[in-house]
Amino acid sequence: MVAWLALIAIVIAQPTLYDAQLREIGLAGQPLVRMAFVATVALLLIVLVIGALRRGRWTFWLMLIASASGVLRLSLSSLQASGVLPRNVPQWYAALRALIGAIQILIAVAMLRGYRRSGAWGAF
């Protein structure tokens, strides 16, 4: 829920962040494309929530992979902050992305610990 609300807040507050990526495929500045993007992310989150409530094994592994990818998010933000890579986003967004990456890594570690102790969806 927090991820979806953050996405909506960013789309409303600074839609140009997503327009930069959409410009590469020729869809920048179109409100319908932004709305379709938010709807697609919402649908993905709904499917993941339903899978988690049903304790689907595939959902566990998908969430683990998605959480582990926080390493990439944190690395990218660190390289941009240090000046190794050019920063193409505002400072606040880079910091938010780094924070989300760190949280994802913590979730992945907790999921792996729980899996080692009592299997998928086991107690931590």
Short mmCIF file of the C-alpha atoms (twelve columns), coordinates in Angstrom:
data_MODEL
# 
_entry.id   MODEL 
# 
loop_
_atom_site.group_PDB 
_atom_site.id 
_atom_site.type_symbol 
_atom_site.label_atom_id 
_atom_site.label_alt_id 
_atom_site.label_comp_id 
_atom_site.label_asym_id 
_atom_site.label_seq_id 
_atom_site.Cartn_x 
_atom_site.Cartn_y 
_atom_site.Cartn_z 
_atom_site.pdbx_PDB_model_num 
ATOM 1   C CA . MET A 1   0.000  0.000   0.000   1 
ATOM 2   C CA . VAL A 2   2.810  2.402   0.892   1 
ATOM 3   C CA . ALA A 3   4.556  1.675   -2.414  1 
ATOM 4   C CA . TRP A 4   1.426  2.437   -4.405  1 
ATOM 5   C CA . LEU A 5   0.718  5.635   -2.471  1 
ATOM 6   C CA . ALA A 6   4.312  6.779   -2.955  1 
ATOM 7   C CA . LEU A 7   4.025  6.095   -6.680  1 
ATOM 8   C CA . ILE A 8   0.844  8.148   -6.918  1 
ATOM 9   C CA . ALA A 9   2.390  10.989  -4.897  1 
ATOM 10  C CA . ILE A 10  5.420  11.099  -7.191  1 
ATOM 11  C CA . VAL A 11  3.295  10.970  -10.345 1 
ATOM 12  C CA . ILE A 12  1.187  13.878  -9.061  1 
ATOM 13  C CA . ALA A 13  4.004  15.952  -7.534  1 
ATOM 14  C CA . GLN A 14  6.640  15.493  -10.235 1 
ATOM 15  C CA . PRO A 15  5.374  13.714  -13.365 1 
ATOM 16  C CA . THR A 16  8.523  14.689  -15.272 1 
ATOM 17  C CA . LEU A 17  10.456 11.948  -13.451 1 
ATOM 18  C CA . TYR A 18  8.602  9.277   -15.375 1 
ATOM 19  C CA . ASP A 19  8.368  11.359  -18.542 1 
ATOM 20  C CA . ALA A 20  12.161 11.218  -18.895 1 
ATOM 21  C CA . GLN A 21  12.026 7.425   -19.233 1 
ATOM 22  C CA . LEU A 22  8.859  7.476   -21.352 1 
ATOM 23  C CA . ARG A 23  10.453 9.985   -23.734 1 
ATOM 24  C CA . GLU A 24  12.822 7.273   -24.954 1 
ATOM 25  C CA . ILE A 25  9.896  5.276   -26.326 1 
ATOM 26  C CA . GLY A 26  7.954  8.319   -27.523 1 
ATOM 27  C CA . LEU A 27  5.225  8.374   -24.858 1 
ATOM 28  C CA . ALA A 28  6.328  11.316  -22.703 1 
ATOM 29  C CA . GLY A 29  3.820  13.861  -21.473 1 
ATOM 30  C CA . GLN A 30  0.731  11.753  -22.067 1 
ATOM 31  C CA . PRO A 31  -1.498 11.571  -18.973 1 
ATOM 32  C CA . LEU A 32  -3.130 8.334   -20.143 1 
ATOM 33  C CA . VAL A 33  0.262  6.633   -20.230 1 
ATOM 34  C CA . ARG A 34  0.971  7.776   -16.671 1 
ATOM 35  C CA . MET A 35  -2.438 6.517   -15.538 1 
ATOM 36  C CA . ALA A 36  -1.847 3.178   -17.273 1 
ATOM 37  C CA . PHE A 37  1.516  2.912   -15.520 1 
ATOM 38  C CA . VAL A 38  -0.053 3.527   -12.088 1 
ATOM 39  C CA . ALA A 39  -2.862 1.066   -12.864 1 
ATOM 40  C CA . THR A 40  -0.366 -1.602  -13.957 1 
ATOM 41  C CA . VAL A 41  1.677  -1.208  -10.781 1 
ATOM 42  C CA . ALA A 42  -1.535 -1.325  -8.713  1 
ATOM 43  C CA . LEU A 43  -2.582 -4.541  -10.456 1 
ATOM 44  C CA . LEU A 44  0.832  -6.101  -9.819  1 
ATOM 45  C CA . LEU A 45  0.639  -5.170  -6.140  1 
ATOM 46  C CA . ILE A 46  -2.886 -6.606  -5.864  1 
ATOM 47  C CA . VAL A 47  -1.736 -9.900  -7.408  1 
ATOM 48  C CA . LEU A 48  1.203  -10.039 -4.990  1 
ATOM 49  C CA . VAL A 49  -1.010 -9.342  -1.978  1 
ATOM 50  C CA . ILE A 50  -3.468 -12.071 -3.007  1 
ATOM 51  C CA . GLY A 51  -0.581 -14.495 -3.580  1 
ATOM 52  C CA . ALA A 52  0.907  -13.648 -0.181  1 
ATOM 53  C CA . LEU A 53  -2.432 -14.085 1.596   1 
ATOM 54  C CA . ARG A 54  -2.826 -17.485 -0.045  1 
ATOM 55  C CA . ARG A 55  0.794  -18.236 0.835   1 
ATOM 56  C CA . GLY A 56  1.700  -19.065 -2.743  1 
ATOM 57  C CA . ARG A 57  5.206  -20.402 -3.087  1 
ATOM 58  C CA . TRP A 58  5.711  -18.553 -6.379  1 
ATOM 59  C CA . THR A 59  4.801  -15.298 -4.630  1 
ATOM 60  C CA . PHE A 60  7.444  -15.875 -1.979  1 
ATOM 61  C CA . TRP A 61  10.185 -16.340 -4.559  1 
ATOM 62  C CA . LEU A 62  9.000  -13.424 -6.675  1 
ATOM 63  C CA . MET A 63  8.983  -11.135 -3.647  1 
ATOM 64  C CA . LEU A 64  12.393 -12.405 -2.580  1 
ATOM 65  C CA . ILE A 65  13.894 -11.665 -5.998  1 
ATOM 66  C CA . ALA A 66  12.244 -8.238  -6.098  1 
ATOM 67  C CA . SER A 67  13.523 -7.439  -2.610  1 
ATOM 68  C CA . ALA A 68  17.026 -8.663  -3.386  1 
ATOM 69  C CA . SER A 69  17.110 -6.330  -6.383  1 
ATOM 70  C CA . GLY A 70  17.328 -3.515  -3.843  1 
ATOM 71  C CA . VAL A 71  21.090 -4.082  -4.040  1 
ATOM 72  C CA . LEU A 72  20.982 -2.675  -7.576  1 
ATOM 73  C CA . ARG A 73  18.843 0.290   -6.508  1 
ATOM 74  C CA . LEU A 74  21.149 1.133   -3.610  1 
ATOM 75  C CA . SER A 75  24.265 0.717   -5.757  1 
ATOM 76  C CA . LEU A 76  22.916 2.994   -8.483  1 
ATOM 77  C CA . SER A 77  22.008 5.687   -5.974  1 
ATOM 78  C CA . SER A 78  25.427 5.441   -4.317  1 
ATOM 79  C CA . LEU A 79  27.245 5.727   -7.643  1 
ATOM 80  C CA . GLN A 80  25.151 8.743   -8.604  1 
ATOM 81  C CA . ALA A 81  25.707 10.411  -5.217  1 
ATOM 82  C CA . SER A 82  29.475 9.926   -5.474  1 
ATOM 83  C CA . GLY A 83  29.569 11.367  -8.999  1 
ATOM 84  C CA . VAL A 84  30.696 8.187   -10.765 1 
ATOM 85  C CA . LEU A 85  27.436 8.095   -12.733 1 
ATOM 86  C CA . PRO A 86  25.588 11.203  -13.892 1 
ATOM 87  C CA . ARG A 87  22.560 12.091  -11.802 1 
ATOM 88  C CA . ASN A 88  19.506 12.400  -14.031 1 
ATOM 89  C CA . VAL A 89  16.981 12.693  -11.182 1 
ATOM 90  C CA . PRO A 90  16.512 15.234  -8.356  1 
ATOM 91  C CA . GLN A 91  18.474 14.750  -5.140  1 
ATOM 92  C CA . TRP A 92  15.362 13.932  -3.074  1 
ATOM 93  C CA . TYR A 93  14.366 11.186  -5.507  1 
ATOM 94  C CA . ALA A 94  17.859 9.665   -5.459  1 
ATOM 95  C CA . ALA A 95  17.771 9.647   -1.646  1 
ATOM 96  C CA . LEU A 96  14.292 8.093   -1.641  1 
ATOM 97  C CA . ARG A 97  15.469 5.433   -4.089  1 
ATOM 98  C CA . ALA A 98  18.465 4.649   -1.847  1 
ATOM 99  C CA . LEU A 99  16.219 4.358   1.214   1 
ATOM 100 C CA . ILE A 100 13.842 2.034   -0.625  1 
ATOM 101 C CA . GLY A 101 16.802 -0.076  -1.758  1 
ATOM 102 C CA . ALA A 102 18.065 -0.413  1.816   1 
ATOM 103 C CA . ILE A 103 14.595 -1.438  3.021   1 
ATOM 104 C CA . GLN A 104 14.357 -3.990  0.204   1 
ATOM 105 C CA . ILE A 105 17.675 -5.523  1.240   1 
ATOM 106 C CA . LEU A 106 16.497 -5.834  4.853   1 
ATOM 107 C CA . ILE A 107 13.274 -7.513  3.689   1 
ATOM 108 C CA . ALA A 108 15.225 -9.963  1.506   1 
ATOM 109 C CA . VAL A 109 17.534 -10.876 4.395   1 
ATOM 110 C CA . ALA A 110 14.539 -11.412 6.705   1 
ATOM 111 C CA . MET A 111 12.819 -13.578 4.084   1 
ATOM 112 C CA . LEU A 112 15.956 -15.704 3.614   1 
ATOM 113 C CA . ARG A 113 16.320 -16.151 7.369   1 
ATOM 114 C CA . GLY A 114 12.684 -17.188 7.649   1 
ATOM 115 C CA . TYR A 115 13.066 -19.591 4.737   1 
ATOM 116 C CA . ARG A 116 16.126 -21.236 6.274   1 
ATOM 117 C CA . ARG A 117 14.337 -21.690 9.599   1 
ATOM 118 C CA . SER A 118 10.955 -22.980 8.484   1 
ATOM 119 C CA . GLY A 119 10.501 -22.806 4.705   1 
ATOM 120 C CA . ALA A 120 8.622  -20.376 2.518   1 
ATOM 121 C CA . TRP A 121 6.283  -18.141 4.492   1 
ATOM 122 C CA . GLY A 122 7.669  -19.568 7.713   1 
ATOM 123 C CA . ALA A 123 8.117  -17.674 10.946  1 
ATOM 124 C CA . PHE A 124 11.072 -15.361 11.195  1 
# 
